C-alpha cells in the first residue's frame, strides 16, 4: 500500500493512501514516547474508538463527515474517505466570515442531538464543493449537558479571537446566528450564559 | 540606556538593572528576596507584603551596588503593575513612585506576564515562538499576532503552579512545592490512573487535584509521579495542538514551572516530532524577577513616554492579552 505522510497533526499522523480504488486518509495515533505507556495506550485507544463511533453516528442526523472504511484498534488507526477540499482555517477572511453561519448551524445540530465535538477549531472543518465536512472527533462525547456544549462554543470563540482576530466580531456573530437558528432561543440563551460563566472562571478575567 | 525594574507581584521582591545597547540588553544586577510561608501553607498576601516592605530598601541598595551605578544614572524605572496580589503589588509601586518623583525619572507600569515573555525572548534568542507560560499565576499558550499576544489555549480553572502547590501543601510542603514534588516523583514509576482533561487546546486541573490527594493517602511517591505524568502530558498535548494549529517553528517555555526537568524533557520530545526549535528560559530567570520587568519597561520606552504619577496604578487582574504592544 502506497502511503504518503500529509500532515503531522497534534495527536495523529495523517497519510494519504488508497482503499480499493478510491483515495483515502489513514489517521494513526502513534505511540508518544514522552507519555507514560499506560496513559498513552489509554488515550490512543479511547480516542480512536470514540472518533470512529461518533464520525458515523452523526451522519444519521445530517452532518457531512468522511466515511469510515476500517478501524484498527491495535494500531489506533482509522482508514477513512478523503475529502479533497481546504480547511476553513486556510480560506480567505471574507469566506470564513460567511461560512461561520453554516458552521454555527452544524454545531447546533451536533448539540441538539447530544454530541459535543470537543475540538472545534477552524482546521476541523473542510470546505468541499460548497459543503462543509466536520472532522476530528477524537475528543467528542455523547452528552446532553449544557455545560459541555458551552465548552465547545468557548473553544471556537477562543480560536476566532486568536487565529482570526481581525474578523472575530463578524465571524462570531454569524456563528451565533447560525447556532441559534438550530437550537432555538431558549437553549441559546442558556448556553451563552454558561459560556460567560466559564470565561469568568478563567485567570484574571474581568468580572462584570 | 539604563533601566531599573521592580517586581513584587507575589512571593518575590526583586530589583534589577539592565543596560541596553542597540538591540541588546545586559543584566547588570538582579537581586531578590523571597517570602517563604510555613510548611503546609500558601502565600498570605498581608504577610508577603510586610516581607516586601521590610526588604525593599536592602534589595534596592544591593541591586544598585552590584550594578555599580547610582539612582541618578537611571533613565527609566519600571514596576510590575499586575496581575498579582494587591498588597504585594502596592509595595513595588510605592517604591517605584517614590524614586520616580524624587529623582524625576520617567516611570513605566509593566504587565508581569509580558515580562516573563520578553525576558525569555531576550535570553533565549527566540524570534517568533509559541510561548508556554507556566507559573503560579498563569498556564497559557500564546502567540503574537497583530500587535497583541493571543491566547491559543489556557487553563479553565487552576494553573499548573497552583496544582503543584496545592497538592504539595496537602502533603506538608511549603509553597512553591514544584521542586519537592519532582524529587518525590523520581522515586516512583508506578502510574496510577488519574483524570486527564484536555478540552480542545484548553486544560482543566481541578479534578486532577482532588483525585491526586486521595492517591496520596496510599502512597505519596506514586501520587507525585502520577500527578506529574498526567498534568505534564496534558500540557504537552495542548502544546502539540497549538503547534500544529499555528504552524510555529519555535516553542519557548517561561515561568516558574519551566524549571521542572520532566516537563522540559516531554516538551523537547514534542518539538522533535514537530520539527520545531525548543527554548527554555535559563533556570535563574524562570521565576519572578526584576529583570523581567526592567527589560519590558525598556522596550516600552522605545515607543512611549513614561506615565504620569497620578496614573501609576496597580491592577490585580490584568490579562496579558489585553495589552497593546507597539514596539
Boltz contact constraints between the chains, C-beta under 6 A:
constraints:
  - contact:
      token1: [A, 9]
      token2: [B, 244]
      max_distance: 6.0
  - contact:
      token1: [A, 10]
      token2: [B, 240]
      max_distance: 6.0
  - contact:
      token1: [A, 10]
      token2: [B, 241]
      max_distance: 6.0
  - contact:
      token1: [A, 10]
      token2: [B, 244]
      max_distance: 6.0
  - contact:
      token1: [A, 34]
      token2: [B, 266]
      max_distance: 6.0
  - contact:
      token1: [A, 34]
      token2: [B, 269]
      max_distance: 6.0
  - contact:
      token1: [A, 35]
      token2: [B, 233]
      max_distance: 6.0
  - contact:
      token1: [A, 36]
      token2: [B, 191]
      max_distance: 6.0
  - contact:
      token1: [A, 36]
      token2: [B, 229]
      max_distance: 6.0
  - contact:
      token1: [A, 38]
      token2: [B, 191]
      max_distance: 6.0
  - contact:
      token1: [A, 39]
      token2: [B, 233]
      max_distance: 6.0
  - contact:
      token1: [A, 119]
      token2: [B, 200]
      max_distance: 6.0
  - contact:
      token1: [A, 123]
      token2: [B, 245]
      max_distance: 6.0
  - contact:
      token1: [A, 151]
      token2: [B, 199]
      max_distance: 6.0
  - contact:
      token1: [A, 155]
      token2: [B, 200]
      max_distance: 6.0
  - contact:
      token1: [A, 162]
      token2: [B, 150]
      max_distance: 6.0
  - contact:
      token1: [A, 162]
      token2: [B, 151]
      max_distance: 6.0
  - contact:
      token1: [A, 162]
      token2: [B, 152]
      max_distance: 6.0
  - contact:
      token1: [A, 165]
      token2: [B, 146]
      max_distance: 6.0
  - contact:
      token1: [A, 204]
      token2: [B, 83]
      max_distance: 6.0
  - contact:
      token1: [A, 204]
      token2: [B, 317]
      max_distance: 6.0
  - contact:
      token1: [A, 204]
      token2: [B, 319]
      max_distance: 6.0
